[in-house]
């Protein structure tokens, strides 16, 4: 009786080992197409998230930018780090 149980476990172990080896060989043989598929999916995900925002809506060169406003000047910082002196 114990011999039958051991035989069933051995056969199941062989089947699992064969399945693991077969899937490893399948991945190894198809690795180039798998990598290309993942690359194309990643590129589509990145370009799809941009939403076509690069299609001519970006300013090109200085004519599209506003002229600097010289009337506003930066405040002159006082000496020190803002710590009161005694």
C-alpha positions in Angstrom: 0.0 0.0 0.0 2.8 2.4 0.9 4.6 1.5 -2.3 1.6 2.7 -4.4 1.5 6.1 -2.6 5.2 6.5 -3.2 4.8 5.7 -6.8 2.0 8.2 -7.2 4.1 10.9 -5.6 7.0 10.1 -7.8 4.9 10.3 -10.9 3.4 13.6 -9.8 6.9 14.9 -9.1 8.0 13.9 -12.6 5.1 15.6 -14.2 5.7 18.8 -12.3 9.4 18.7 -13.1 8.7 18.1 -16.8 6.2 21.0 -16.8 8.8 23.4 -15.2 11.5 22.4 -17.7 9.1 22.7 -20.7 8.0 26.2 -19.6 11.6 27.3 -19.1 12.5 26.1 -22.6 9.5 27.8 -24.0 10.5 31.1 -22.4 14.1 30.7 -23.5 13.1 30.0 -27.1 10.6 32.9 -27.3 12.7 35.4 -25.2 13.2 37.8 -28.1 9.6 38.1 -29.0 8.7 38.4 -25.3 11.2 41.3 -24.8 10.0 43.1 -28.0 6.4 42.8 -26.7 7.2 44.2 -23.3 9.2 47.1 -25.0 6.3 48.0 -27.3 3.8 47.9 -24.4 6.1 50.1 -22.3 6.5 52.6 -25.1 2.7 52.7 -25.7 2.1 53.2 -22.0 4.6 56.1 -21.9 3.4 57.8 -25.1 -0.2 57.2 -24.2 0.2 58.9 -20.8 1.5 62.0 -22.6 -1.9 62.5 -24.2 -0.5 64.1 -27.4 0.8 67.0 -25.5 4.0 67.2 -27.6 2.0 67.9 -30.8 2.8 71.5 -31.4 1.7 72.9 -28.1 5.2 73.7 -26.9 6.7 77.1 -27.3 9.6 77.2 -29.7 12.3 79.8 -29.3 12.2 83.3 -27.8 9.3 84.8 -29.9 6.8 82.7 -28.0 8.1 83.7 -24.6 7.0 86.8 -22.8 9.3 89.8 -22.6 11.0 90.3 -19.2 9.5 92.9 -16.9 12.2 95.2 -15.7 10.0 97.1 -13.3 9.9 94.2 -10.8 13.2 93.8 -9.0 14.1 91.2 -6.4 14.2 92.5 -2.8 17.6 93.1 -1.4 18.2 90.6 1.4 19.2 92.1 4.7 22.5 91.1 6.4 22.4 87.9 8.3 20.0 85.0 8.3 17.0 86.7 9.8 18.2 86.3 13.3 17.6 89.4 15.4 20.7 91.1 16.8 20.9 92.3 20.4 
